[in-house]
């Protein structure tokens, strides 16, 4: 077991996956055997995980908003207005149209 604790720079590189293989193994072996590092890991990992889940949620919401905002109706015959295939209908008119279609006329 290595008795040397990792520096902040080494820990940052470790988290980013940019630490070389030998030092990665040394950091992992040290953290597995060092009681102080085990305790610090539990205190650090939980908030980081919560931040990661929160960031993922914010990104998902932002993507949904962008999809909703980005959805534009098709343009009319070059006049810049939105094309509407039918007049707006209320629920009663929709049910009447459905009944008429089922009745054959």
Buried (B, 14 or more C-beta within 10 A) or exposed (E): EBEEBBEEEBBEBBEEEEBEEEBBEBBEEBBEEBEEBEEBEEEEEEEEEEEEEEEEEEEEEEEEEEEEEEEEEEEEEEEEEEEEEEEEEEEEEEEEEEEEEEEEE
